[in-house]
Amino acid sequence: MEDRLTRLINHRRALHEIPETCYDLPETQEYVLRALKTTRAEVSAVSPSGVLAYFDMGACSTVAFRSDMDALPVQETSGVPFVSRHAGKTHACGHDAHMAMQLALAEEISRTPTRRNVLIILQPAEESGNGAELMIGTGALDKYGVSEIYACHVEPSLKSGVIASRPGEFMARASEVHVTVRGKSSHIAEPQNGVDALMAGLRFVRETDICVRERYANVRHLYGYGSFSSGRANNVISNETHIAGTLRAYDDAVFESIRQDVLRIAEGIGRDTGARFEVEINKGYPPLINSPECYERIKAAAQGLEFEYLPEPHLIAEDFACYLRYRPGLMFNLGINTNTPLHDPAFRFDESALVQGTQMFLNLANID
């Protein structure tokens, strides 16, 4: 175990020093390729920055494990001695830990063959850019006969080393909501000559909030706004309002129904007030739905590890959900026992937890 922890720490800290974002990951890709070429894997680079590593054990089925590679555009303030060497970028979401576990796993598989063939997928652009679709587009799932796929995400709120998951809903479909309301300026003393974009925007926020809250009270979802700006002066009717928020749901039909309600309300207020509404609700990542069968497999594979049922799904989103549209699979959390949340510039955690995460993957590669 000490040897595994040493290797995990070495990989994690080396990767932590060279964070890169989205698809622009030349140093990260080079490090991963160099590490994997010391193993018995069939390794291939995926343009512009992904990596595939396949271990052929002569088995009739292949299990895939996915890790993300990209960092966040955040200036690190953790104070660790292996701090980011790239200004304005840091691995504050734990993707350096995810990669370290896969590299340590590859090294162990090279020494002790597993019962199943293993495909390790290291993908770019999870935070933005949907790197999952890039990797799916390589045809690797078909080429290597992948029957199921798993991924891990570190979780600050869980005790260090605890594995936690749940069948079904695990993470939400998340979309950005951007609304522009266009009116017509006039002196505030002559409102009849203008179209008040500020008041139309306030009405939109109020009516959409009431509608969604009441109509979907019994359905897991999130709809709300985080930004509202309008107007230029205290005595001029605003001619433009900008509103930004988010829509999140675990079911595509619920997501689409809320989206249509929002569009309908905007259209109605526009007719009533004369304001023009431009509403953009992007598709975002799909909901992450864990396979019930894979949940039973991971419970069986968790023998000897501390495993917990996760009672509630997360409202965050993950592009690992895209893989689950092609193959059954599951994402699990790994507790890392830290007081700093994900995406915090001061993010740091208990690295010893990575030993249990690596073991979980190794067990999955050996379960029939």
C-alpha positions as CSV (number, residue, x, y, z in Angstrom):
1,M,0.0,0.0,0.0
2,E,2.8,2.4,0.8
3,D,4.3,1.9,-2.7
4,R,0.9,2.6,-4.2
5,L,0.4,5.7,-2.1
6,T,3.9,7.0,-3.1
7,R,3.2,6.5,-6.8
8,L,-0.2,8.1,-6.5
9,I,1.2,11.2,-4.7
10,N,4.1,11.5,-7.2
11,H,1.7,11.4,-10.2
12,R,-0.9,13.7,-8.5
13,R,1.6,16.4,-7.5
14,A,3.4,16.3,-10.8
15,L,0.1,16.8,-12.7
16,H,-1.0,19.4,-10.1
17,E,1.9,21.6,-11.1
18,I,1.0,21.7,-14.8
19,P,-2.8,22.4,-14.9
20,E,-4.2,23.2,-18.4
21,T,-7.7,23.9,-19.5
22,C,-10.3,22.7,-21.9
23,Y,-8.7,21.0,-25.0
24,D,-5.3,22.8,-24.6
25,L,-3.5,20.2,-22.6
26,P,0.0,19.5,-24.2
27,E,2.0,19.1,-21.0
28,T,-0.7,17.0,-19.3
29,Q,-1.0,14.7,-22.3
30,E,2.7,14.4,-22.6
31,Y,3.0,13.4,-18.9
32,V,0.2,10.9,-19.2
33,L,1.7,9.3,-22.4
34,R,5.1,9.1,-20.9
35,A,3.8,7.4,-17.7
36,L,1.6,4.9,-19.7
37,K,4.4,3.9,-22.0
38,T,6.2,2.3,-19.1
39,T,3.2,-0.1,-18.8
40,R,2.1,-3.0,-21.0
41,A,-0.8,-1.1,-22.4
42,E,-1.6,-0.4,-26.0
43,V,-1.4,3.4,-25.8
44,S,-2.7,5.9,-28.3
45,A,-3.0,9.7,-28.3
46,V,-6.3,11.3,-29.4
47,S,-6.1,14.7,-31.0
48,P,-6.0,17.2,-29.6
49,S,-5.3,16.0,-26.1
50,G,-7.0,12.7,-25.1
51,V,-5.3,9.4,-24.3
52,L,-6.4,5.8,-24.6
53,A,-4.7,2.8,-22.8
54,Y,-5.9,-0.7,-23.5
55,F,-4.9,-3.8,-21.6
56,D,-5.7,-7.0,-23.5
57,M,-6.0,-9.9,-21.0
58,G,-7.6,-12.3,-23.5
59,A,-10.9,-12.0,-21.7
60,C,-14.3,-11.9,-23.5
61,S,-15.3,-8.6,-22.0
62,T,-13.7,-5.2,-21.5
63,V,-14.4,-2.7,-18.7
64,A,-13.6,0.9,-19.2
65,F,-12.5,3.5,-16.7
66,R,-12.6,7.2,-17.5
67,S,-10.7,10.1,-16.0
68,D,-10.9,13.8,-16.9
69,M,-7.7,15.8,-17.5
70,D,-8.5,19.5,-17.6
71,A,-8.1,22.1,-14.9
72,L,-10.0,25.2,-14.0
73,P,-9.2,28.8,-15.0
74,V,-8.7,29.8,-11.3
75,Q,-5.7,31.3,-9.6
76,E,-4.6,28.8,-6.9
77,T,-4.3,29.9,-3.3
78,S,-3.8,26.5,-1.6
79,G,-0.3,27.2,-0.4
80,V,0.9,23.6,-1.1
81,P,4.6,23.2,-2.0
82,F,3.6,21.7,-5.4
83,V,1.5,24.7,-6.3
84,S,0.4,25.3,-9.9
85,R,3.2,26.7,-12.2
86,H,0.6,28.0,-14.6
87,A,-0.8,31.4,-13.6
88,G,-4.6,31.5,-13.4
89,K,-5.1,27.7,-13.7
90,T,-5.4,25.0,-11.0
91,H,-6.7,21.5,-10.5
92,A,-9.3,22.7,-8.0
93,C,-11.8,20.0,-9.1
94,G,-9.6,17.0,-8.4
95,H,-8.9,15.9,-11.9
96,D,-5.2,15.6,-11.1
97,A,-6.3,13.0,-8.5
98,H,-8.5,11.2,-11.0
99,M,-5.6,10.9,-13.5
100,A,-3.2,9.8,-10.7
101,M,-5.5,6.9,-9.9
102,Q,-5.7,5.7,-13.5
103,L,-1.9,5.9,-13.9
104,A,-1.3,4.0,-10.7
105,L,-4.0,1.4,-11.8
106,A,-2.2,1.0,-15.2
107,E,1.1,0.3,-13.4
108,E,-0.5,-2.3,-11.2
109,I,-2.3,-4.0,-14.0
110,S,1.0,-4.3,-15.8
111,R,2.5,-6.2,-12.9
112,T,-0.6,-8.3,-12.0
113,P,-3.0,-9.1,-14.9
114,T,-6.7,-8.7,-14.3
115,R,-9.6,-11.0,-15.1
116,R,-11.1,-8.6,-17.6
117,N,-9.7,-6.5,-20.4
118,V,-9.3,-2.9,-19.3
119,L,-9.6,0.4,-21.3
120,I,-8.5,3.5,-19.6
121,I,-9.9,6.7,-21.1
122,L,-8.3,10.0,-20.2
123,Q,-10.3,12.8,-21.7
124,P,-10.0,16.6,-22.0
125,A,-12.6,19.3,-21.6
126,E,-14.9,18.0,-18.9
127,E,-15.3,21.4,-17.3
128,S,-16.3,23.0,-20.6
129,G,-16.3,21.6,-24.2
130,N,-17.7,18.1,-23.7
131,G,-14.5,16.2,-24.2
132,A,-16.6,13.0,-23.6
133,E,-18.0,13.2,-27.1
134,L,-14.5,13.5,-28.6
135,M,-13.5,10.3,-26.9
136,I,-16.7,8.5,-27.8
137,G,-16.2,9.7,-31.4
138,T,-13.0,7.7,-31.7
139,G,-15.0,4.5,-31.7
140,A,-13.0,3.1,-28.8
141,L,-16.0,1.7,-27.0
142,D,-16.8,-0.5,-30.0
143,K,-13.2,-1.2,-31.1
144,Y,-12.2,-2.6,-27.6
145,G,-15.5,-4.3,-26.9
146,V,-16.4,-2.2,-23.9
147,S,-19.4,-3.7,-22.0
148,E,-19.6,-1.2,-19.1
149,I,-17.8,2.0,-18.0
150,Y,-17.0,3.5,-14.6
151,A,-15.7,6.8,-13.3
152,C,-14.8,8.4,-9.9
153,H,-15.2,12.0,-8.7
154,V,-13.6,13.1,-5.4
155,E,-16.0,14.4,-2.9
156,P,-15.0,16.8,0.0
157,S,-18.0,16.1,2.1
158,L,-17.3,12.4,2.6
159,K,-14.9,10.8,5.1
160,S,-11.5,10.1,3.6
161,G,-11.4,6.8,1.6
162,V,-15.2,6.2,1.6
163,I,-16.7,5.0,-1.6
164,A,-20.3,6.2,-2.2
165,S,-22.8,5.9,-5.0
166,R,-26.4,5.2,-5.8
167,P,-28.4,3.6,-8.6
168,G,-30.4,5.8,-11.0
169,E,-30.1,9.6,-10.7
170,F,-26.6,10.7,-9.7
171,M,-26.0,14.1,-11.3
172,A,-28.3,16.5,-13.1
173,R,-28.6,17.8,-16.6
174,A,-27.4,21.4,-16.2
175,S,-28.0,24.3,-18.6
176,E,-27.2,28.0,-18.6
177,V,-30.1,30.4,-18.9
178,H,-29.4,33.7,-20.6
179,V,-32.2,36.2,-21.1
180,T,-32.0,39.6,-22.9
181,V,-35.0,41.9,-22.6
182,R,-35.1,44.8,-25.1
183,G,-37.3,47.8,-24.6
184,K,-37.2,51.5,-25.5
185,S,-35.7,54.3,-23.5
186,S,-37.5,57.4,-22.4
187,H,-37.4,60.0,-19.6
188,I,-38.9,58.3,-16.5
189,A,-41.4,61.2,-16.3
190,E,-42.7,60.2,-19.8
191,P,-43.2,56.4,-19.5
192,Q,-45.8,56.4,-22.2
193,N,-42.9,57.0,-24.7
194,G,-40.9,54.1,-23.6
195,V,-40.9,50.3,-23.1
196,D,-39.6,49.4,-19.7
197,A,-37.1,46.5,-20.0
198,L,-36.4,46.6,-16.3
199,M,-40.0,46.0,-15.2
200,A,-40.5,43.4,-17.9
201,G,-37.5,41.6,-16.7
202,L,-38.6,41.7,-13.1
203,R,-42.0,40.3,-14.1
204,F,-40.3,37.5,-16.0
205,V,-38.2,36.6,-13.0
206,R,-41.2,36.6,-10.7
207,E,-43.5,34.7,-13.0
208,T,-41.1,32.0,-14.0
209,D,-40.1,31.5,-10.4
210,I,-43.7,31.0,-9.3
211,C,-44.6,28.8,-12.2
212,V,-41.6,26.4,-11.9
213,R,-41.8,26.3,-8.1
214,E,-45.5,25.4,-8.1
215,R,-45.7,23.1,-11.2
216,Y,-42.7,21.0,-10.4
217,A,-42.9,20.9,-6.6
218,N,-42.8,17.1,-6.5
219,V,-40.0,16.7,-9.0
220,R,-36.2,17.0,-8.4
221,H,-35.0,20.1,-10.3
222,L,-33.3,23.5,-9.9
223,Y,-34.4,26.6,-11.6
224,G,-33.1,30.0,-10.6
225,Y,-31.3,33.2,-11.4
226,G,-27.9,34.5,-10.2
227,S,-27.6,37.7,-12.2
228,F,-29.8,40.7,-13.1
229,S,-28.6,43.9,-14.6
230,S,-30.6,46.8,-16.2
231,G,-30.6,50.4,-17.0
232,R,-28.0,53.3,-17.0
233,A,-29.5,56.1,-15.0
234,N,-32.0,56.8,-12.2
235,N,-34.3,58.9,-14.4
236,V,-34.2,57.0,-17.6
237,I,-36.5,54.0,-18.4
238,S,-34.2,51.0,-19.1
239,N,-34.1,49.9,-22.7
240,E,-32.2,46.6,-22.0
241,T,-32.1,44.0,-19.2
242,H,-29.8,41.0,-18.9
243,I,-30.7,38.0,-16.7
244,A,-28.6,34.9,-16.2
245,G,-29.5,31.7,-14.3
246,T,-29.5,27.9,-14.5
247,L,-31.9,25.1,-15.2
248,R,-31.1,21.6,-13.8
249,A,-33.1,18.4,-13.9
250,Y,-32.6,14.6,-13.8
251,D,-35.1,13.8,-16.5
252,D,-35.0,15.1,-20.1
253,A,-38.8,15.4,-20.3
254,V,-38.9,17.5,-17.1
255,F,-36.1,19.6,-18.4
256,E,-37.9,20.3,-21.7
257,S,-41.2,21.0,-20.0
258,I,-39.6,23.6,-17.8
259,R,-37.8,25.1,-20.8
260,Q,-41.1,25.4,-22.7
261,D,-42.8,27.0,-19.7
262,V,-40.0,29.6,-19.5
263,L,-40.3,30.4,-23.2
264,R,-44.1,30.6,-23.0
265,I,-43.9,33.1,-20.1
266,A,-41.4,35.3,-22.0
267,E,-43.6,35.3,-25.0
268,G,-46.7,36.3,-23.0
269,I,-44.9,39.2,-21.2
270,G,-43.5,40.4,-24.5
271,R,-47.0,40.6,-25.9
272,D,-48.3,42.4,-22.9
273,T,-45.5,45.0,-22.6
274,G,-44.0,45.4,-26.1
275,A,-40.6,44.3,-24.8
276,R,-38.6,41.8,-27.0
277,F,-37.4,38.7,-25.2
278,E,-34.3,36.7,-26.3
279,V,-34.1,33.5,-24.3
280,E,-31.2,31.1,-24.6
281,I,-31.3,27.9,-22.7
282,N,-28.4,25.7,-23.9
283,K,-28.6,21.9,-23.9
284,G,-25.8,21.3,-21.4
285,Y,-24.6,17.9,-20.4
286,P,-27.3,15.2,-20.1
287,P,-28.4,13.8,-16.7
288,L,-26.0,11.2,-15.2
289,I,-28.1,8.1,-14.6
290,N,-26.2,5.2,-12.9
291,S,-27.1,1.7,-14.1
292,P,-28.8,-0.3,-11.4
293,E,-26.9,-3.4,-12.6
294,C,-23.6,-1.6,-12.4
295,Y,-24.5,-0.4,-8.9
296,E,-24.9,-4.0,-7.8
297,R,-21.5,-4.8,-9.3
298,I,-19.8,-2.0,-7.6
299,K,-21.3,-3.0,-4.3
300,A,-19.9,-6.5,-4.8
301,A,-16.5,-5.1,-5.8
302,A,-16.4,-2.9,-2.7
303,Q,-15.6,-5.9,-0.5
304,G,-12.9,-4.8,2.0
305,L,-13.6,-1.1,1.3
306,E,-15.9,1.3,3.2
307,F,-19.0,1.7,1.0
308,E,-22.0,3.9,1.5
309,Y,-25.3,4.4,-0.3
310,L,-25.7,8.0,-1.4
311,P,-29.2,9.0,-0.4
312,E,-29.6,12.1,-2.7
313,P,-28.2,12.8,-6.1
314,H,-25.9,15.8,-6.8
315,L,-27.3,18.9,-8.6
316,I,-23.9,19.4,-10.4
317,A,-23.4,18.1,-13.9
318,E,-20.7,15.9,-15.5
319,D,-20.1,14.9,-19.1
320,F,-19.4,11.3,-18.0
321,A,-23.2,11.2,-18.5
322,C,-22.6,11.1,-22.3
323,Y,-20.8,7.7,-22.1
324,L,-23.9,6.3,-20.3
325,R,-25.9,7.0,-23.4
326,Y,-23.8,4.4,-25.2
327,R,-22.9,1.9,-22.5
328,P,-24.2,0.9,-19.0
329,G,-22.0,2.4,-16.3
330,L,-21.7,4.2,-13.1
331,M,-19.9,7.1,-11.4
332,F,-19.0,6.9,-7.7
333,N,-17.7,9.4,-5.2
334,L,-14.5,9.0,-3.3
335,G,-14.3,10.8,0.1
336,I,-11.3,13.1,0.5
337,N,-12.0,14.7,3.9
338,T,-11.4,18.4,3.2
339,N,-12.9,21.6,4.5
340,T,-12.5,23.3,1.1
341,P,-15.2,22.7,-1.6
342,L,-14.6,21.7,-5.2
343,H,-13.6,24.7,-7.4
344,D,-12.3,26.6,-4.4
345,P,-8.9,28.3,-5.2
346,A,-7.6,27.0,-1.8
347,F,-8.7,23.4,-2.6
348,R,-6.5,20.7,-1.0
349,F,-7.3,17.2,0.3
350,D,-6.1,14.0,2.0
351,E,-4.1,12.2,-0.7
352,S,-4.2,8.9,1.1
353,A,-7.8,8.4,0.0
354,L,-6.6,7.8,-3.5
355,V,-5.4,4.3,-2.4
356,Q,-9.0,3.2,-1.8
357,G,-10.2,4.8,-5.1
358,T,-7.5,2.9,-7.0
359,Q,-8.4,-0.3,-5.3
360,M,-12.0,0.2,-6.3
361,F,-11.0,0.3,-9.9
362,L,-8.8,-2.7,-9.5
363,N,-11.6,-4.7,-7.9
364,L,-13.9,-3.8,-10.8
365,A,-11.4,-5.1,-13.3
366,N,-11.3,-8.4,-11.5
367,I,-15.0,-9.0,-10.8
368,D,-16.7,-11.5,-13.1
